[in-house]
Amino acid sequence: MTSNVGIIIGTTREARFADHPAQWIRELISERASFAAETIDLRVYPMPLFSEPQAPAARAPADEVATRWRTRVAELDAYIFVTGEYNRSIPAVLKNALDHAYYEFNRKPAAFVSYGGNGGVRAIEHLRLICIELQMACTRNAVHIGVEPYAAVRDQGRSLSDFPSLNRAAATMLDELGWWAQTLKTGRGS
Ligand SMILES: Cc1cc2nc3c(=O)[nH]c(=O)nc-3n(C[C@H](O)[C@H](O)[C@H](O)COP(=O)(O)O)c2cc1C
């Protein structure tokens, strides 16, 4: 059974670092027959700041871009969030996107690739709590890209695949995500 995994890029600024880890994790996924990966770039979904009359759990957002976003999310079986850390949490653009969906994420797994001063770990700790509210199953394992590989890629043109510890972390995370994706897909019956 193949699982459709969405790699959600959580930052949108022009000079973002996010494209490096998003591309790297996508290449690693492509080596696995059990996954089909798609990149979901929030730049393609420029939603307004949330101003719907009710939460998406109570009423589907009317905004046209948010509707496109929710439709895309609904098509996927699992998610890998790729994000930097903004003020010890996730970027506002990612939180806003998550606020615009609900049922589309329910009973699906989430995994994480982050970067920043502390490997973006504090952003992911916040994101894990948000995922609980969205009724998602979070993988225990994640990839946290620390300062050394971050700077090597950004400033020296190195590749994330040059760092064995990151490759090992990604492999462990993808093994876990694969189990959850298949198990929950069976459980959802879809
Ligand atoms: C508004 C803002 C807040 C930030 N806050 C943190 C922070 O709290 N901790 C940290 O380690 N890095 C922080 N950074 C550095 C980012 O993690 C780093 O710039 C990263 O590359 C941002 O992701 P992006 O390049 O994909 O936008 C911050 C960056 C920005 C733009």
The ligand as a Gaussian input file, in Angstrom:
#p B3LYP/6-31G(d) Opt

LIG

0 1
 C       11.013000      36.292000      12.881000
 C       12.105000      35.311000      13.157000
 C       12.251000      34.788000      14.417000
 C       13.251000      33.863000      14.692000
 N       13.329000      33.301000      15.929000
 C       14.204000      32.296000      16.150000
 C       14.206000      31.603000      17.397000
 O       13.435000      31.864000      18.285000
 N       15.082000      30.594000      17.569000
 C       15.980000      30.233000      16.593000
 O       16.756000      29.305000      16.793000
 N       16.008000      30.886000      15.406000
 C       15.144000      31.908000      15.164000
 N       15.135000      32.555000      13.965000
 C       16.115000      32.133000      12.948000
 C       15.429000      31.138000      11.994000
 O       15.283000      29.888000      12.587000
 C       16.214000      31.034000      10.701000
 O       16.326000      32.331000      10.133000
 C       15.556000      30.101000       9.721000
 O       16.345000      30.039000       8.554000
 C       14.131000      30.581000       9.376000
 O       13.504000      29.730000       8.458000
 P       13.366000      30.158000       6.918000
 O       14.748000      30.528000       6.458000
 O       12.833000      28.950000       6.228000
 O       12.430000      31.344000       6.889000
 C       14.150000      33.484000      13.676000
 C       14.009000      34.033000      12.396000
 C       12.992000      34.934000      12.133000
 C       12.848000      35.479000      10.720000

